[in-house]
Amino acid sequence: MSITNTPFTKQQLLPQEEKLEITRKRSNLFIGIPKEISHQERRICLTPDAVNLLTYHGHRVMIEAGAGLSSSYLDKEYSEAGAEITNDTKKVFSCPMILKVEPATTFEIEMMNPQTILISAIQIKTRTKCYFEALAKKKITALAFEYIKDEDGTYPAVKSLSEIAGTASILIAAELMITNEFGKGLLFGNITGVPPTDVVILGAGTVGEFAAKTAIGLGASVKVFDNSITKLRRLQNNLNQRIFTSTIQPKSLLKALRRCDVAIGAMRGKERCPVIVTETMVEHMKKGAVIVDVSIDTGGCFETSEVTSHEKPTFIKNNVLHYCVPNIPSRYSKTASLSISNIISPYLMHIADNGGIETAIRFDTGLKHGIYMYHGILTNSAIGEWFDLPNNDINLLVF
């Protein structure tokens, strides 16, 4: 049989080089976890169990003394899990990888070594240009919790903390309805012979969905407003039952607010959250009604909302009790810490198994999406436009 009749080309019939699979070299991590110094921040990135997982696999974790106390984790628990405990803040910040809940301050960035890997939240609304300039000066690679994508394209850290905020908003409202200086003395729920608590939720995202689930679980009558029919339909499907849903129309919204005992603000916007409820609408609400504005961290969706703190969380305006504390998950610091730890620890193991963050982001596009600063080069175009900073596509830097 001649060569011309074979199904292979002449080139394919020539001896070929054997291609062997190159195994990825595993690396050992050295992680520093400093004590959070930001106002009202009580969470920690890793629980003792997560630290135990890392140290069991040969990684080092250095924790500043007292870093876990606000989340009810003792230094002894971390020490027994294999962590190194130190009172020296500078020593912690000298580690090659830093884990924080809140973004680092410029003072903390100064304590870091050049080429450090920083994994934390970014909270873009509270950042300034000098923050990114300080990272660039130290050639730091920074990764934001909020930007990490899951396999299904969702943001696991954002979703998880939104679940906590949504559930907590109803529990907080239940506390505020009890008889105190201004409470109505109502039990949140549905008791035989007593009309159920009437709840209005603005927003059908994750916060709104979990607020609705919790309110329904307690027996409340729930109405959800959102301008996205897709979100409203998804919420109905996820709740497995039909509830009152509506697009945001001033007349029907005002009617619902006049009757409600609790109003939850769970709207989101690209920049500032849109104001949905005017002061005039709030004036028409029942005396002693409760507003929990979860959207306050992006401006609030009630015109009467003003930022409050965990120490002094409420104020009264137009005879309506307002709760407008940003960062609600920090109130439930242990639950939130467990949630963050469960999300972050598998990524840390993934980074180590791939031989470091350089290789890990080549194989994991979701993790790569979390990078906004790569060796001091800004790689997030949205941040670049926001702060008028030069930026590069990370795909041009990582092959």
Residue pairs with C-beta under 8 A, 6 or more apart in sequence:
3 10
3 13
6 13
24 353
24 354
24 355
24 359
25 355
26 352
26 353
26 354
26 355
27 351
27 352
27 355
27 356
28 58
28 59
28 60
28 352
29 54
29 59
29 60
29 96
29 97
29 348
29 351
29 352
30 59
30 60
30 62
30 95
30 96
30 97
31 46
31 54
31 59
31 60
31 61
31 62
31 95
31 97
31 98
31 99
31 348
32 61
32 62
32 63
32 92
32 93
32 94
32 95
32 97
32 98
32 99
33 44
33 45
33 46
33 61
33 62
33 63
33 64
33 67
33 92
33 98
33 99
33 100
34 64
34 67
34 89
34 92
34 93
34 98
34 100
34 108
35 64
35 65
35 66
35 67
35 89
36 42
36 43
36 44
36 67
36 70
36 100
36 101
36 102
37 105
37 108
38 102
38 105
39 309
40 309
40 310
40 326
40 327
40 330
41 70
41 101
41 102
41 327
41 330
42 70
42 71
42 330
42 331
42 333
43 70
43 71
43 101
43 329
43 330
43 333
43 336
43 337
43 340
44 67
44 68
44 70
44 71
44 73
44 101
44 337
44 341
45 99
45 100
45 101
45 119
45 337
45 340
45 341
45 344
46 54
46 61
46 99
46 341
46 344
46 345
47 73
47 337
47 338
47 341
48 68
48 73
48 77
48 78
48 80
48 81
48 83
49 81
49 341
50 341
50 342
50 344
50 345
51 61
51 63
51 78
51 81
51 82
51 83
52 81
52 82
53 345
53 349
54 61
54 82
54 345
54 348
54 349
55 61
55 81
55 82
55 83
56 82
57 349
57 352
59 348
59 352
60 84
61 78
61 82
61 83
61 84
62 83
62 84
62 85
62 86
62 91
62 92
62 95
63 75
63 78
63 83
63 84
63 85
63 86
63 92
64 85
64 86
64 87
64 88
64 89
64 92
65 75
65 85
65 86
65 87
66 75
68 74
68 75
68 77
68 78
68 337
69 75
70 333
71 333
71 334
71 336
71 337
72 333
72 334
73 334
73 337
75 85
78 85
79 85
86 92
89 111
90 111
92 98
93 108
93 111
93 112
94 111
94 112
94 113
95 116
96 113
96 115
96 116
96 117
97 116
97 117
97 118
97 119
98 104
98 112
98 116
98 117
98 118
98 119
98 120
99 119
99 120
99 344
100 108
100 118
100 119
100 120
100 121
101 120
101 121
101 340
102 120
102 121
102 123
103 120
103 121
103 122
103 123
103 126
103 127
103 131
104 112
104 118
104 120
106 130
106 131
106 134
109 131
109 134
109 135
109 138
109 140
110 134
112 118
112 138
112 140
113 138
114 138
114 139
114 140
115 138
115 139
115 140
115 141
115 375
116 138
116 140
116 141
117 140
117 141
117 142
117 143
117 357
118 135
118 140
118 141
118 142
118 143
118 373
119 142
119 143
119 145
119 344
120 142
120 143
120 144
120 145
121 144
121 145
121 146
121 157
122 142
122 144
122 145
122 146
122 147
122 372
123 146
124 383
124 386
125 297
125 298
127 387
128 387
129 387
129 388
129 389
132 373
132 378
132 383
132 387
132 389
133 389
135 142
135 373
135 376
136 373
136 376
136 377
136 378
137 376
138 376
139 375
139 376
140 373
140 375
140 376
141 357
141 371
141 373
141 374
141 375
142 371
142 372
142 373
143 357
143 367
143 370
143 371
143 372
144 370
144 372
145 157
145 158
145 340
145 343
145 344
145 370
146 155
146 157
146 158
147 155
147 369
147 370
147 371
147 372
147 380
148 155
148 156
148 157
148 343
148 347
148 366
148 367
148 369
148 370
149 155
149 365
149 366
149 369
149 370
150 156
150 366
151 366
156 343
157 340
157 343
158 206
159 206
160 339
160 340
160 342
160 343
161 329
161 336
161 339
161 340
162 205
162 206
162 207
162 210
163 206
163 210
164 328
164 329
164 332
164 335
164 336
164 339
165 207
165 210
165 294
165 328
165 329
166 206
166 207
166 208
166 209
166 210
166 211
166 212
166 213
166 214
166 266
166 294
167 210
167 211
167 213
167 214
168 328
168 329
168 331
168 332
169 207
169 211
169 264
169 266
169 292
169 294
169 328
170 188
170 199
170 211
170 214
170 215
170 218
170 220
170 262
170 264
171 214
172 292
172 323
172 328
172 331
173 188
173 199
173 262
173 264
173 290
173 292
173 323
174 188
174 218
176 183
176 290
176 292
176 314
176 321
176 323
177 183
177 184
177 185
177 186
177 187
177 188
177 197
177 261
177 262
177 290
178 185
178 186
179 185
182 288
182 316
182 321
183 288
183 321
184 261
184 288
184 289
186 197
186 261
188 197
188 215
188 218
188 220
188 262
189 196
189 197
189 218
189 219
189 220
190 196
190 197
190 218
190 219
190 220
190 221
191 219
196 219
196 220
196 221
197 215
197 218
197 219
197 220
197 221
197 261
197 262
198 220
198 221
198 223
198 259
198 260
198 261
198 262
199 211
199 215
199 220
199 221
199 222
199 223
199 260
199 261
199 262
199 263
199 264
200 223
200 225
200 253
200 256
200 257
200 260
200 262
200 263
200 264
201 208
201 211
201 212
201 215
201 222
201 223
201 224
201 225
201 263
201 264
201 266
202 208
202 225
202 226
202 248
202 263
202 264
202 265
202 266
202 267
202 276
202 277
202 301
203 224
203 225
203 226
203 264
203 265
203 266
203 267
203 268
203 295
203 301
204 224
204 225
204 226
204 228
204 231
204 232
204 234
204 235
204 245
205 226
205 231
205 266
205 268
207 266
207 294
208 224
208 226
208 235
208 264
208 266
209 235
209 238
209 239
211 264
211 266
211 294
212 222
212 224
212 235
212 239
212 243
213 239
215 222
215 262
216 222
216 239
216 241
216 243
220 262
222 243
222 244
223 243
223 244
223 245
223 246
223 256
223 260
224 232
224 235
224 243
224 244
224 245
224 246
225 245
225 246
225 247
225 248
225 253
225 256
225 276
226 232
226 235
226 245
226 247
226 248
227 247
227 248
229 247
232 245
232 246
232 247
235 245
236 242
236 243
236 245
246 252
246 253
246 256
248 276
250 281
253 276
253 277
253 281
254 281
254 284
257 263
257 277
257 281
257 282
257 284
257 285
258 284
258 285
258 286
259 286
260 285
260 286
260 289
261 286
261 289
261 290
262 289
262 290
262 291
262 292
263 277
263 285
263 289
263 290
263 291
263 292
263 302
264 292
264 294
265 273
265 276
265 277
265 291
265 292
265 293
265 294
265 295
265 296
265 300
265 301
265 302
265 305
266 294
266 295
266 301
267 273
267 274
267 276
267 295
267 301
268 295
268 298
269 298
269 299
271 298
272 298
272 299
273 295
273 298
273 299
273 300
273 301
274 301
275 299
275 300
275 301
275 302
275 303
276 301
276 302
277 301
277 302
277 303
277 304
278 303
279 303
279 304
279 318
282 291
282 302
282 303
282 304
282 317
282 318
282 320
283 318
285 291
285 318
285 319
285 320
286 320
287 319
287 320
288 319
288 320
288 321
289 320
289 321
290 320
290 321
290 323
291 302
291 304
291 305
291 320
291 321
291 322
291 323
291 324
292 323
293 300
293 301
293 302
293 305
293 322
293 323
293 324
294 328
295 301
295 305
296 305
296 307
296 324
296 325
296 326
297 326
297 327
300 306
300 324
302 322
304 317
304 318
304 320
304 322
305 322
305 324
306 315
306 322
306 324
307 324
307 325
307 326
308 314
308 315
308 322
308 323
308 324
308 325
309 325
310 325
310 330
310 331
313 323
313 324
313 325
314 321
314 322
314 323
315 321
315 322
315 324
316 322
325 331
329 335
329 336
329 339
330 336
347 367
350 360
350 364
350 367
351 357
351 360
351 367
354 360
354 363
358 398
360 367
361 367
361 368
361 371
361 394
361 398
362 368
362 398
362 399
368 394
368 398
371 379
371 394
372 378
372 379
372 380
372 383
373 379
373 380
374 394
374 397
374 398
375 397
377 391
377 392
377 397
378 384
378 389
378 390
378 391
378 392
379 391
379 392
379 393
379 394
379 397
380 391
381 391
381 393
383 389
383 391
384 390
384 391
